[in-house]
Amino acid sequence: MASSTFFVMSCSQVVQSGGTVDGGDAGLAVEVSSLLWETLLMGTFVAGALFFHFYRTSSAQAEARRIARKKQEELDEPLPPATQSPKAYKAPSAPREPRQNQRRRSSGENRRPTDTELHRKLNQQICAQDSAFRILEIVGAHANDLNEVNLATALHRVAKWTKREARNPESVQANPHWRTLLVLVEAKHRNFNAQGLANGMWALATMRVTVACERPLLEALSAEIVRRLDSKQFSPQAIANAAWACATLRFRPMDLLRGLEREAQTMLGQFNPQDLANMMWAYATLGEASGDFTAKVARAARPLLRDFKPQEMSNLLWAFATAKHPNHDLFEEAADIIIRQAPYLNSQALANITWSYATLNHHHQQLLETVSAAATPKLRWFNSQELSNLLWACATLRHKDMALLEAAASVVTAGCERFNPQDVANTCWAVASLRYANGPMLDALARAATAQKSRFYPQAMANCLWCFACLEHKSQALFWAMSDAAVAQMYGFNSTDLVTTAHAYGTVGVRIPELLQAIGTAAARRIGEFKPSALTMIEAAFQKLDFEHAELQEALATVAERRKSGASAVGRAAFEVGAVPETSGRRSGSRSD
């Protein structure tokens, strides 16, 4: 900067002197000239350096664009058309070609993709698709070129995209290429690796295939898994997925189930929470959970409980309750975690967890209070099964939370027409057991039950009638409608159902001769199944309704004589029935995705 300033000042002096330079200024002129040349040379060097830098940068960018465009063209390049006959996966080596042909191939002329390149490209295209139908189009177009890796990938991703897009699996199965895919899988399943076999089972279960239609394929995959189990090729996830698939499809290959259980027991320490929950859920669903297996799963799960997600936790507890294998330590430790997570649990988790504790009669007061408080503001998002299961669990554990019951009454009153008969019966049994009488809710339940009277099974029918009698809520329309359905299904009533039904009609004072005649006949023929208190209840109901049944009276007289004459202890022990009817104890709607 200083040199430039000096140069400008010197030039100004020269110009002011008229362009002449005396002897004293000669040195100054020489210095000015030197500075001028130095400046020009420096500028030329900087300009050259900048030009070279920009040239290299632009060249590199152009090369990168060329390479990216070439790769994209390779991915977009259409595959060769499918051949008419299947290709062998590993072709024998070809004889040596003449040198001229070798040079031609090395130069790229007339080059066809090898099997490995073709299969790799097929897998890339399958994985690049974002729809089950597009994957099936590739399967249909290149059916003869797909190897076992392509088939395993295609089957897994078709199921994955069907689930992700929330499509109806039947719409995907209607595609003709779906059948092509299954035929190819069955033909080449022996070449699948262990993960491919397990993923294939998972995919078929996710697609909800019909076992009767796909039994050959399911049995082939199951047999191949059994054959390889001893080779230790299967990961914990693969074992759990195979078991989950069998349970989801209600498919019971006992060799496979026993093999998976045996293999799982040797590596339970490697299972993560999802694998443990899915494994236990599967065996509980199929009714194959042994006591030894559930105990080992509990020991493996307890150190990992803090890592369980809400759905995994609810599935695990549901499985133990369904298998009727209580584990006090597991449920106590799980309760402490659930209490902290309760505000963040969804409706299904809240209902399933409470149902599990009630089914095993494991009372944990703090858990019940916390779950009730968390569920109360969310009840409007509960479906009918979740709501009825939650109320059933609270009633079973004798937990009466008025805030929960009032919120439930509002939801039931507004939407119980969507309840199925079992939901109606369980809700009725729960509110009656808790002695919670809400008029609008009971009227709504009566209307829902009347509309579905022919769909009630005997136990649900008896529980529903007992509710209205217990709460002294007389609904003439309901009792008359249920009488027709009860007479039609009287062959299915057990001793408890008969006593409960007779007691309900006697309590509300609704006299229907056809129903009473059917109850009396059924009770007389099963007289040995009742205990004395139950017979007394039936007799009292008939007397209150002023109805006589000759056959029943004769049977009652015979029983009375036997009691007086000291009948055998075996005969007296045969009479057993409770004052409060039992519920179906149905399993909660637990699921594992």
Buried (B, 14 or more C-beta within 10 A) or exposed (E): EEEEEBBEEBEEEBEEEEEEBEEEBEEBBEBBEEBEEEEEEEEEEEEEEEEEEEEEEEEEEEEEEEEEEEEEEEEEEEBEEBEEEBBEEEEEEEEEEEEEEEEBEEEEEEEEEEBEEBBBBBBEBBEEBEBBBBBBBBBBBBBEBBBBBBBBBBBBBBBBBBBEEEBEBEEBBEBEBBEBBBEBBBEBBEBBBBBBBBBBBBBBBBBBBEBEEBEEBBBBBBBBBBEBBEEEBBBBBBBBBBBBBBBBBEBEBEEBBEBBBEBBEEBBEEBBBBBBBBBBBBBBBBEBBEEEBBEBBBBBBEEEBEEBEBBBBBBBBBBBBBBEBBBEEBBEBBBEBBBEBBEEBBBBBBBBBBBBBBBBEBEBEEBBBBBBBBBBEBBEEBBBBBBBBBBBBBBBBEBBBEEBBEBBBBBBBEBBEEBBBBBBBBBBBBBBBBEBBBEEBBBBBBBBBBEBBEBBBBBBBBBBBBBBBBBEBBBEEBBBBBBBBBBEBBEEBBBBBBBBBBBBBBBBEBEBEEBBBBBBBBBBEBBEBBBBEBBEBBBBBBEBBEBEBEBBBEBBEEBEEEEEEEEEEEEBEBBEBEEEBBBBEBBBBBEBE
